[in-house]
Amino acid sequence: MKPLGIYIHIPFCKSRCAYCDFHSNKTTSQKQMANYTKTVCKHIIEGGLRDSEYEVDTLYFGGGTPSWCGAKNLMRIARCVYKSFKVLNDCETTLEANPDTVDLKLLKKLHKVGFNRISFGMQSSNPMELTDLGRTHTFEQVKAAVAMARKAKFDNISVDLMYGIPSQTAQTWKKTLDDAISLEVEHISCYALKVEEGTKLFDRKDEYTFPDDDAVADFYLYAVERLEDAGYKQYEISNFARPGYICKHNYKYWNLGEYWGIGPSAYSFLNRMRFSYLPHTDRYMQAVEAGDAIIQNSEKAEGVERAGEYLMLMLRTTEGVSGEILEKKYLVCFDTIEACLKKYAAKGYARFSNGNWSLTPRGFLISNTIISDLLIALEKSEHITQANYSRMKG
């Protein structure tokens, strides 16, 4: 059996955050969410993977705000997955949630049906920063939500934090990190704020004072050090976990594992094909119900392109890339790429350890530049055949 991750997109929110550019809709309509749930279940059942060679080892509900959809709808979708697939007993099943959209009753129901991991959007513990981001909760509500999740027997809890927020200082960032650590959760993510066109924050960006690039870099490096001291090991650019608690589902994305995304704008990678669905909730629902085409874009990933994806994605992780894998699996000579990595290692941006090349925290800060250079090196690299590889190693 081949492992498969399933992502369920829930495109509904209680309110839309000022920085959000994900596909989501502000709604209070229970009927709309129930109809969407029905459509998603139809898509799952008719998706063509029911009797496949896959077994599901991760299930992730993202959004939007999945917790806003309610226990009844979430349980229905989860049960549909369990009935339609071979799902491992220890399947990592994650729910994204806002702290002010959960209660003990909901969490107990979800845990009982199989959810075993929850990720709360905390972002900051500073009231002014939360207001600027358009968040509708307080840090006290974060603490209450984590306590309720523990009472509901969740033993794998994550919180998301954000840096580079308008008016954020080194002191407020340190306080946010300390407050997050005090929650004693198993996983913490730290994301740099990106002001995307089309968001409320972008429209009002001239009204704010943002930390400059040097300050943002200092915030990031401080987080790496502070979280390491608190027992959270960095395993990806933005993610830190206590031993045994990395997010297995997200790691599939970086490790080129297979996953099926369900819902409007959701992306998938199956049988070397990358594809995405219609990025509009109503159009997606209408197409699924009518049996019409729902794929927006698709492409086959193979050859040098696959090698490039391996470099781009695995260099996001602290595991890094292996020259042996590039040569054996992707049939690309590693010499030119390794020479480029050695150049960055001399500047403190990369390192070689346990047979793999990875970026340092300072390297992560300029990862786009490094990866761009590595892709140029990849284009210049000699391609080898399987027979030649066997002779080289023989």
C-alpha positions in Angstrom: 0.0 0.0 0.0 1.2 3.5 -0.8 0.8 6.2 1.9 -1.6 9.1 1.0 -2.3 12.4 2.7 -5.8 13.9 2.3 -6.4 17.7 2.7 -9.9 18.9 3.1 -10.4 22.7 2.4 -13.1 24.4 4.4 -13.6 27.8 2.8 -15.6 29.4 5.5 -14.7 32.0 8.2 -16.4 33.8 11.1 -14.5 36.9 9.8 -11.8 37.5 7.3 -8.4 38.4 8.7 -6.7 41.6 7.3 -3.7 39.7 5.9 -5.6 36.6 4.4 -5.3 35.9 0.7 -6.5 32.2 1.0 -9.7 31.1 -0.7 -12.3 31.7 2.0 -15.7 33.2 2.5 -17.1 35.0 5.5 -20.5 33.4 6.3 -22.9 32.6 9.1 -25.1 30.4 6.9 -25.5 26.9 8.4 -27.3 25.9 5.2 -24.4 26.9 3.0 -21.9 25.0 5.2 -24.2 21.9 5.2 -24.5 22.0 1.4 -20.8 22.3 1.0 -20.3 19.3 3.3 -22.6 17.3 1.2 -20.7 18.3 -2.0 -17.3 17.4 -0.4 -18.6 14.0 0.6 -19.8 13.4 -2.9 -16.4 14.3 -4.3 -14.7 12.0 -1.9 -16.9 9.0 -2.8 -16.7 9.6 -6.5 -13.0 10.7 -6.6 -11.8 7.5 -8.1 -9.5 6.5 -5.2 -11.9 4.4 -3.2 -10.5 1.0 -4.3 -7.0 2.2 -5.0 -3.6 1.0 -3.7 -3.5 3.9 -1.2 -3.8 3.9 2.6 -4.4 7.2 4.3 -1.9 8.1 7.0 -2.6 11.8 7.4 -5.9 13.8 7.2 -5.8 17.6 7.4 -8.8 20.0 7.6 -7.6 23.5 6.6 -9.2 26.7 5.5 -10.7 29.2 6.1 -11.6 28.2 9.6 -12.6 24.6 9.7 -13.8 24.8 13.3 -16.4 27.4 12.2 -18.0 24.7 10.1 -19.3 22.9 13.2 -18.9 19.5 14.7 -21.7 17.9 12.7 -20.3 18.8 9.3 -16.7 18.0 10.2 -17.7 14.6 11.6 -19.7 13.8 8.5 -16.7 14.5 6.2 -14.3 12.6 8.4 -16.6 9.6 8.5 -16.9 9.7 4.8 -13.1 9.5 4.5 -13.0 6.6 6.9 -15.7 4.7 4.9 -14.1 5.5 1.5 -10.5 4.7 2.2 -8.2 2.4 4.1 -7.3 4.7 6.9 -4.5 3.7 9.3 -5.4 3.4 13.0 -2.7 6.0 13.9 -3.6 8.4 11.1 -2.6 11.9 12.0 -5.9 13.8 11.8 -5.5 17.6 12.1 -8.1 20.4 12.6 -7.2 24.1 12.0 -9.1 26.2 14.5 -9.5 29.8 15.7 -9.5 30.0 19.5 -12.9 31.8 19.6 -14.7 29.2 17.4 -14.3 26.1 19.7 -15.9 24.9 22.9 -15.4 21.8 24.9 -18.5 20.0 23.4 -17.2 20.4 19.9 -13.7 19.3 20.8 -14.9 16.2 22.6 -17.0 15.2 19.6 -14.2 15.7 17.2 -11.7 13.7 19.3 -14.2 10.9 19.6 -14.6 10.6 15.9 -10.8 10.5 15.3 -9.3 14.0 15.3 -6.1 13.8 17.2 -4.2 17.0 16.4 -5.4 20.6 16.5 -3.7 23.7 15.3 -4.8 27.1 16.8 -4.2 30.4 15.1 -2.7 32.4 17.9 -0.5 34.8 15.8 0.3 37.2 18.7 -0.4 37.7 22.4 -0.4 41.5 22.0 -3.9 43.1 21.8 -2.9 45.9 19.4 -1.1 43.5 17.0 -4.2 41.2 17.0 -6.4 44.1 16.1 -4.1 45.2 13.3 -4.3 41.7 11.9 -8.0 41.6 12.1 -8.1 38.7 14.6 -11.2 38.3 16.6 -9.7 36.6 19.7 -7.5 37.4 22.7 -4.6 35.6 24.2 -6.9 34.6 27.1 -9.1 32.8 24.6 -6.0 31.0 23.3 -5.2 29.8 26.7 -8.8 28.7 27.3 -8.9 26.9 23.9 -5.7 25.0 24.7 -7.1 24.0 28.1 -10.3 22.8 26.5 -8.4 20.8 23.9 -6.4 19.1 26.7 -9.7 18.3 28.6 -11.0 16.8 25.4 -7.9 14.5 25.4 -6.0 16.1 22.5 -2.3 15.4 23.2 -0.9 17.0 20.0 -1.6 20.7 19.9 0.1 23.4 17.7 -0.1 27.2 17.7 0.7 29.5 14.8 2.6 32.8 15.4 3.4 35.7 13.1 6.2 38.2 13.0 6.7 41.3 11.0 3.4 42.7 12.2 2.8 46.4 12.0 4.3 48.2 15.1 5.7 44.9 16.4 8.9 45.3 18.4 11.6 43.0 19.7 9.9 43.2 23.1 6.4 42.3 21.9 7.8 39.4 19.8 9.7 38.0 22.7 6.5 38.3 24.9 4.5 36.4 22.2 7.1 33.6 22.1 7.2 33.4 25.9 3.4 33.2 26.1 3.3 30.5 23.4 5.9 28.5 25.2 4.0 28.8 28.4 1.0 27.0 26.8 3.2 23.8 26.8 2.0 22.8 23.3 3.8 20.2 21.2 4.3 22.3 18.1 4.8 25.9 17.2 4.9 27.5 13.8 6.3 31.0 13.1 5.4 32.8 9.9 6.6 36.1 8.5 3.8 38.4 7.6 3.4 38.9 3.9 1.3 41.8 2.8 -0.5 40.4 -0.3 -2.3 42.5 -2.9 -6.0 42.2 -2.6 -6.0 42.0 1.2 -7.4 44.6 3.7 -3.9 45.0 5.1 -2.5 45.8 1.6 -5.2 48.4 1.0 -4.2 50.1 4.3 -0.5 49.5 4.3 0.4 53.2 4.1 -1.3 53.7 7.5 1.1 51.3 9.3 4.7 51.2 10.3 6.2 47.8 9.6 9.4 46.4 11.1 12.2 46.7 8.5 14.0 43.7 6.9 16.8 43.7 9.5 14.3 43.7 12.4 12.3 40.9 10.8 15.5 38.8 10.3 16.4 39.4 14.0 12.9 38.3 15.0 13.3 35.1 13.1 16.8 34.2 14.4 15.7 35.0 17.9 12.7 32.6 17.5 14.9 29.8 16.3 17.2 30.2 19.4 14.4 30.7 21.9 12.4 27.8 20.8 15.4 25.5 20.6 16.2 26.4 24.3 12.6 25.6 25.2 12.8 22.1 23.6 11.3 22.8 20.2 13.5 21.5 17.5 13.4 23.3 14.1 12.5 20.8 11.3 11.5 23.3 8.6 11.9 27.0 7.9 8.8 28.0 9.9 8.1 24.9 12.0 9.3 23.7 15.4 8.3 20.7 17.4 9.0 18.7 20.5 10.5 15.2 19.7 7.9 13.0 17.9 5.5 15.8 17.1 6.4 17.1 13.6 3.4 17.7 11.4 3.4 14.5 9.3 0.9 15.9 6.8 2.8 19.0 6.0 6.1 17.0 5.8 4.5 15.2 2.9 4.5 18.4 0.9 8.2 19.0 1.4 9.2 15.3 1.0 7.4 14.9 -2.3 4.8 12.5 -0.8 1.5 12.0 -2.4 -1.6 13.9 -1.3 -5.1 14.6 -2.5 -6.6 18.0 -1.8 -10.4 18.3 -1.8 -12.3 21.6 -2.2 -12.1 24.8 -4.2 -8.5 25.9 -4.9 -7.1 22.7 -3.3 -3.9 21.3 -4.8 -3.0 17.6 -5.2 0.1 15.5 -6.2 -0.8 12.0 -7.4 1.0 9.6 -9.7 3.5 12.4 -10.6 0.6 14.7 -11.6 0.1 18.1 -9.9 -3.4 19.5 -10.3 -5.7 22.0 -8.6 -9.5 22.5 -8.5 -11.6 25.5 -9.4 -10.8 28.4 -7.1 -14.4 29.4 -6.5 -16.7 27.8 -3.9 -20.0 28.0 -5.8 -18.5 26.9 -9.1 -16.7 24.0 -7.5 -19.9 22.9 -5.8 -22.0 23.2 -9.0 -19.4 21.2 -11.0 -19.1 18.4 -8.5 -22.9 18.1 -8.2 -23.3 18.1 -12.0 -20.4 15.8 -12.7 -18.6 18.4 -14.7 -14.8 19.0 -14.9 -13.4 20.6 -11.8 -9.7 20.6 -12.5 -8.3 24.2 -13.0 -4.7 23.3 -13.8 -2.6 20.2 -14.2 0.9 19.2 -15.1 3.1 16.2 -15.0 6.2 16.4 -12.9 9.1 14.3 -14.2 12.8 14.3 -15.1 14.9 17.4 -14.2 11.7 19.2 -13.0 11.3 16.5 -10.3 15.0 17.0 -9.2 14.3 20.7 -9.0 11.3 20.1 -6.8 13.3 17.9 -4.6 15.9 20.7 -4.1 13.4 23.4 -3.6 11.2 21.6 -1.1 13.7 19.6 0.9 15.9 22.6 1.4 13.0 24.1 3.3 13.7 21.4 5.9 16.5 20.9 8.3 16.9 17.4 6.9 18.1 18.9 3.6 19.1 17.1 0.4 21.1 14.1 -0.4 23.6 13.9 -3.3 23.0 10.1 -3.4 19.2 10.6 -3.8 19.7 13.1 -6.6 21.9 10.8 -8.5 20.1 7.5 -7.8 16.5 8.6 -7.9 16.7 11.6 -10.2 19.8 10.7 -12.3 21.5 14.0 -11.9 25.2 14.3 -11.2 25.6 16.1 -7.9 29.1 17.7 -8.4 27.9 21.1 -9.8 25.2 21.4 -7.2 27.5 20.5 -4.4 30.1 23.1 -5.5 27.3 25.7 -5.2 26.4 24.5 -1.7 30.0 24.6 -0.6 30.2 28.3 -1.7 27.2 29.1 0.6 28.7 26.9 3.4 31.8 29.1 3.4 29.6 32.1 4.2 27.7 30.3 7.0 24.5 29.8 5.0 24.7 26.0 4.4 26.1 23.0 6.2 26.9 19.3 5.5 25.9 16.9 8.2 25.0 13.2 8.4 25.4 12.8 4.6 23.0 15.6 3.7 23.3 19.3 2.8 20.9 21.7 4.6 20.6 25.4 5.1 21.4 27.1 8.4 18.9 29.5 10.0 20.8 32.4 8.4 20.6 30.5 5.1 16.8 30.1 5.5 16.6 33.9 5.5 18.0 34.0 1.9 16.7 30.6 0.8 15.0 32.0 -2.3 18.4 33.3 -3.6 20.2 30.1 -2.7 17.6 27.8 -4.3 17.6 30.0 -7.4 21.4 29.5 -7.7 21.0 25.8 -7.1 18.4 25.5 -9.9 20.8 27.2 -12.3 23.5 24.6 -11.2 21.0 21.8 -11.7 20.5 23.0 -15.4 24.3 22.8 -15.9 24.6 19.4 -14.2 25.4 16.2 -16.2 22.5 13.8 -16.6 23.3 10.2 -16.0 21.5 7.0 -17.0 20.5 4.2 -14.6 23.1 2.0 -16.2 25.9 4.6 -15.8 24.8 5.2 -12.2 25.2 1.5 -11.5 28.6 1.4 -13.1 29.6 4.5 -11.1 28.7 2.8 -7.9 29.8 -0.6 -8.9 
